[in-house]
Amino acid sequence: MYDIDITVDAVGKWRATGRHAHVLDATQREGWDFLMEMDPHFSIAFPGEDRGGITVRVVEAEDGTLTIVEAPDWDGSVSVTFDLT
């Protein structure tokens, strides 16, 4: 679970930009990078809502800005190859 400050910036299809609410420590950054590499789809739950709200695809720019776009057609499957060391 990661806290992200977002601004919703489109009418119609859900889209937002944001940043992590707090600077990630080394362990959190490693976990975040791992999740993003595995599959950049997440569920957003807004304060006061149950978990598992909107399914979104997240893209992180080099400056840390997150672009978050609704992904209603995502079926929850992904094929990823990685090495465990």
C-alpha positions as CSV (number, residue, x, y, z in Angstrom):
1,M,0.0,0.0,0.0
2,Y,1.4,3.4,-1.0
3,D,0.0,6.9,-0.3
4,I,-0.1,9.0,-3.4
5,D,-1.2,12.7,-3.7
6,I,-3.2,13.0,-6.9
7,T,-5.0,15.6,-9.0
8,V,-7.8,14.3,-11.2
9,D,-7.4,16.2,-14.5
10,A,-10.0,14.9,-17.0
11,V,-13.7,14.6,-17.4
12,G,-14.9,11.4,-18.9
13,K,-12.2,8.8,-18.8
14,W,-10.5,8.9,-15.4
15,R,-7.0,10.4,-15.5
16,A,-4.8,11.9,-12.8
17,T,-1.2,13.0,-12.1
18,G,0.5,12.7,-8.7
19,R,3.5,11.9,-6.6
20,H,4.2,9.7,-3.6
21,A,2.8,11.4,-0.5
22,H,6.1,10.7,1.3
23,V,9.6,10.1,0.1
24,L,10.1,6.4,-0.3
25,D,13.0,4.9,1.8
26,A,15.3,2.4,0.1
27,T,13.1,-0.7,1.0
28,Q,9.9,1.0,-0.2
29,R,11.6,2.2,-3.4
30,E,12.8,-1.3,-4.1
31,G,9.3,-2.7,-3.5
32,W,7.7,0.0,-5.7
33,D,10.1,-0.6,-8.5
34,F,9.5,-4.4,-8.3
35,L,5.7,-3.9,-8.5
36,M,6.0,-1.5,-11.4
37,E,8.2,-3.9,-13.3
38,M,5.9,-6.9,-12.6
39,D,2.7,-5.0,-13.6
40,P,1.9,-1.3,-13.5
41,H,-1.8,-1.9,-12.8
42,F,-3.1,-1.0,-9.3
43,S,-6.4,-0.5,-7.6
44,I,-7.0,3.0,-6.2
45,A,-9.0,3.4,-3.0
46,F,-9.8,6.9,-1.9
47,P,-9.9,7.8,1.8
48,G,-13.1,6.4,3.4
49,E,-13.6,3.8,0.7
50,D,-13.1,0.1,0.8
51,R,-10.0,-1.2,-0.9
52,G,-10.2,-2.2,-4.6
53,G,-11.8,0.9,-6.1
54,I,-10.7,2.0,-9.6
55,T,-8.3,-0.1,-11.6
56,V,-5.6,2.1,-13.1
57,R,-2.3,1.9,-15.0
58,V,0.6,3.9,-13.5
59,V,3.5,5.4,-15.4
60,E,6.3,7.0,-13.4
61,A,8.5,9.7,-15.1
62,E,12.1,10.2,-14.3
63,D,11.2,13.2,-12.1
64,G,8.9,11.0,-10.0
65,T,5.7,12.3,-11.4
66,L,3.0,9.6,-11.7
67,T,0.5,9.5,-14.6
68,I,-2.5,7.5,-13.6
69,V,-5.1,6.4,-16.1
70,E,-8.2,4.3,-15.7
71,A,-7.8,0.8,-17.1
72,P,-11.3,-0.7,-17.1
73,D,-10.4,-3.3,-19.8
74,W,-7.5,-4.8,-17.9
75,D,-8.3,-8.4,-17.2
76,G,-5.8,-8.9,-14.4
77,S,-3.5,-11.1,-16.3
78,V,0.1,-10.4,-17.2
79,S,3.1,-12.4,-18.4
80,V,6.4,-11.4,-16.9
81,T,9.8,-13.0,-17.0
82,F,12.3,-12.2,-14.2
83,D,15.3,-13.7,-12.3
84,L,15.4,-14.2,-8.6
85,T,18.9,-13.7,-7.2
